[in-house]
Amino acid sequence: MKIAVTGANGYIGAHLVKKCLDFGHSVVAVDLANEYIDKRAEYINADIFNDENLYQKFGSPDVLIHLAWKNGFIHNAPSHLEDLYAHYKFVTDMIDNNIKNVSVLGTMHEVGYHVGAIDENTPCNPLSLYGISKNALRQSLMYYVSNKEVNFHWLRGFYIIGDDMRSNSIFGKIMRKVKAGEKTFPLNSGKIKYDFISLDDLCTQILATSVQGEVNGIINMCSGKPVPLGERVEQFISDNNLDISLEYNAFPDRPYDSPIIYGDASKIKAIIDKSNNNLSICNIDG
């Protein structure tokens, strides 16, 4: 299949492009820079908020995976609200050009404070501009596609584990601290339980979801297993033989972090099981 990936030069995007190519798909990698994009992909330098005729410019792809988003780790950046309509306009324009398969990356921060498992019916009360904007985009797009012939997937992301220096996650920050020669890393209590997923597993889940049309709507990109933050970070330090230790209670837990929050993995498990570990055979009906 021909897959267009926006944000293709980003941390997730570059890995996803490679994953798609490795499974035999044709990839149009869309971004304003390309230093991390696999050379096997067709790179297109495009401003998705302002350029016109993007569906045609992308070569009429079968699938759109929209990852592009500014300041994802700065939860109250004004850009989240400022760019909201532009994201909506870009995706709906692609749908209006009859693309049949659309996946958009969401976040568990759409939900806000919640204790326990999150599924597609969990009420959302986001507590940051990032969560508010992602949730508004999800609601508006799901309303828009309600009478359209399109397979729409809202990819609700959780916490990503990766050892890439480019990552803005806690794991990337630890790697940069080690490289700088620092011996301690500040942490909160470390007791909050989150749903962690490796970058490779995340890309597998995104691809498997995006090239099928039987399971649609909100789909958690997750492990389905809550693990205390401190325990998972200690494991990361041990697995990578890092010479650094955690400074617990260096700062308080965030007020919008619940003691335990994780994704219900039933929908993504059904998709992965259906793919039979061979993503190249996941086809779209219609």
N, C-alpha and C positions, 0 to 999 in steps of 0.2 A: 504494500500500500504506500501511497505518497502522503507523508506526514509533514505538516508545517509546525515548527516549534518556535514560539516566541520566547524571548529571554534566553536564547540558545547559547549565549556566551557566559551566562551566569553559572553559579555553583551547581545548581540542580540541572539547569539546561544543558550544559556541556556534557554531563554524564548521561543524561537522557538521550541526547543525540547519538552518542556512541552506542548506547543500548539498542536503540532503534536500528541503527546500521548493522550492528552485529547479528540481529535477527532478520536481516535481509530486506528491510524496508528502505524505501527511497525517502530521504530527508531534505526538507528545505529549512535551513537554519536561519532564523530571522533575529537580527540584533543590530546595534549601532557599532559594534566592534566584533572581532572574530579571532582574537589571539588564542582562545581556548577551544575553539570549535574543531571537531574532527574534519580533516581535509577531504574525507570521502563525501561529506555533505555538500549540497549546493548552498552556498552562503548568499544571503540577500541582505544588503544594508538598507533598512527601511525604518522610517519613523511611523510606527503603527497608529499614532494619534493624529497625524496630519497628512500622510500620503494617501492618495486615492487609488482606486481599482486594485486593492491589495490582493483580493482573491485571484485575479488574473495575473498580477505580478508574481504571485507565489506559484503560478503554474497550475491552478485549479486542483489543489490537493484534496485527497479523500478525507483527511483528518486534520483538525486544528487542535494543538495542545498549547493553551495560552498560559505561560508561566510568568511572563514579564510583569514586574511590579517593583516600584521604587521604595526604598527605605523600609523593607520588611522587618528589620530588626530594631527600628526606631518607632515604637508603637504609637506615639502621639505626634508624629511628623504631620504637618499640614498637608503634605503632598497626597496622603491617602484620600482625603476628601476632594482635594483639588483635581485629581486625576480620575475620579470615579466615573464621571459621565464619558470620558474618553475611552475608558476600558469597555463600558457598555456599548458605545457606538461602534468600536472596532469589532467586537464579537457579533453584534446584531447585523452589521454590514456583511460579515462573512456568512452568516446564516441566510441573509437575504439573497446572497449569490448562490444559494442552494448547496452549500457544503453540508454533508449529511452526518458528520460525526464531529462533535465539539467537546473538548475537555478543558476545564478551567480550574486552576489551582486555588483552593480555599485554605482555611486554617481552623484549627480547633479554637482559636481565639474569637471566632464568631459566637461561640456559645456563652462565653463569660464564666461566671462562677457556677460550677456544677460539681457535684460529688458523685463519682461512679462512672459507669459506662455512658458514652455518647453514641446515639444512633441517629438515623435520619429524622426521627420525630422528636428529638430532644429540643425543648424550647431554647431560643437564643436571646441572650441579653448581654451583648458585648460591652466590655468595660475599657476599651481603648479605641482611638481613632482607626487603628489598623483593623481591629475586629469589627467595628461599626461599618467601615467601608467595604470590607470583604462580604459581610453579611448583606449589606444593601445590594451589592453587585449580584450575589447569589439569588436573592429574592426577585430582583428585577429581571434577571436572565431566565429564571425558572418560570416566571410569569410570561415572559416573551415567547418562550418555546412551547408553551402549553398547547398551542394550536398549530405548531409547525412540525413538519416531517423531518425531524433531526434527532439523532441519538445524542442526548446531552448528559455529560458527566460532571458533577461538581466534586472535585478531588479534595476532600477535606484532610489537610496535612496535620501531622503531629510532630514529635520531636525527632530530629535527624541526627544520627551518629555518623561521623565521618572524620578522617584524619587529614583532610585537605586543608592546607594553610589558608585557602580562600574562604573557607566557611566562616560565617559570622556567629555560628552556634558556640555554646560553651566549649565544645570539643576543639574547634578551630582556635578559640582563644587560648586554651591550654597549650596547644601546639606552639603558638606564637610566643607564649611566656617561656616555654622551655627553650626555644630557639634563642631568645633574648638572654638566657642564662639565669632566669629567676627560679627560685626554689619553692615558692609557695603560691597557691592560687586561692583567692578569697571566694567563699561560698556562703549561702544562707544556711539554714538548719540541715539541709540535705535530706530531710525526712519526707518531703512531698513526693508522692508517687505519680510518675508520668508514663506515657506510652512512647517508647523509643523505637525507632526503625532505622536500619542502616540505609545509607544513601543508595547502595546497590539494590536493596529490596524495594525501596521507594520507587526507583526508576522501573523496576520490573512490574510493580503494581500499576504505575501510571500507564505504561505501555500496554499491559494486558487489558486494562480497563478501556483504554481509548480505542482499541481496534476491535471491540465487540459491541453489540447493540442489544443484548438481552437484558443486561442489568444496567439501569440508568438512574438518574437523579443523584442524590447525595451518596457518596461512597467514601468511607473512611480509608485513608492510606495509612495503615497502622499495623501494629503487631497484635493488638488486643490483650497485651499483658502489662499491667502496671508495675513499675519498678521504682524504688526510692532513688531520687536524684543522686544522693551521695554514693549509694552502692553502685550505680551505673557508671558514675565518673571514676570511682576507684577502680572498677574493672577496666575502663578505658586506659587509665594510667598504667595498670599492670600489663594489659595486653600489648601495649606499645612500648613497654620498658622505659617509661619516662621518669626522669629524676626530678620529681616535683611532688609536693604534698598539699593536701587541702587544708585551708584555714576555715574551719566551720564557724558559723554564726558571725561572720565578718560583717554581714548586713542582714536586715530582717527579710522574711519572706514577703513577696508582693501581696497587697491586700486582695487582689483578684485571683490569686492562686489557691485552689482548693486542696485539701489534704490528699485526695486521690482522684485522678481524672484520666480516662483512657478511652480508646475507640472500640466500639462493637465491630469485630472483624468478620461478621457473618457474610456480608455482601462481597467483600474482597476475597474471602476464602472461596466463595462459590465461583467467582471469576477465575481465580488462579487454578482451581480444580478443573474447571471447564477447559482451560487452555492446555491442560495436560502437559505442563512444563515445556510447551513448544509454541512460543508466541507467534511464530510465522504462520500457524494454521488457524489463528483466531480471525475469523472473517465476519464482516458485517452483512446482515441480510437487508436487502432492499437498496 
